[in-house]
């Protein structure tokens, strides 16, 4: 009986952890130097929604630097990149834009 209660408590704790993680999704924002021709773009298996030169995603699974480089490779030069409230520095943007296709 104790093992059953322990297992149930563990399962509850794990499910609460996953729902808290889902509720606090990280927000990625990018501003391109040129508008995107597509409204939805899949980059490294992550969907990005674009309106003009502004694109957002909350389903990125890559490190920010890798995500920025992948966006630059797929969509062109990046003018600004932010994860939640942390914006890339000029140096980070320069490194990101080394992958730009244009």
C-alpha positions, 0 to 999 in steps of 0.5 A: 500500500505504501508503494502504491501511495508513493508511486501515486505521489510521484506521478502527481508531482511529475504531472504538476511539473509538466503542466507548470512547464507548459504554462510558462513557455519561453517566448522567442521573438525575431525581427528580420531585416526584410519581411518574411514571405511566409506567415508560418515557417518551420525552422529546426522543427519549431513553428514560427509565426511571422507578420512582415519582419516580426516572427514569434515562437514559443516552441523552440527546443534549441539554444537561443544562439542556435535558434537565431542562426537557424532563422538567419539561415532560413529567412535572412539577416536578423535585426533583433532577437530576444528570448522572453525579456532578454535581447541579443547584444550587437555581438550576439546578433553579428554571430547569428548573422554569419549564418544569414543566407542573404 
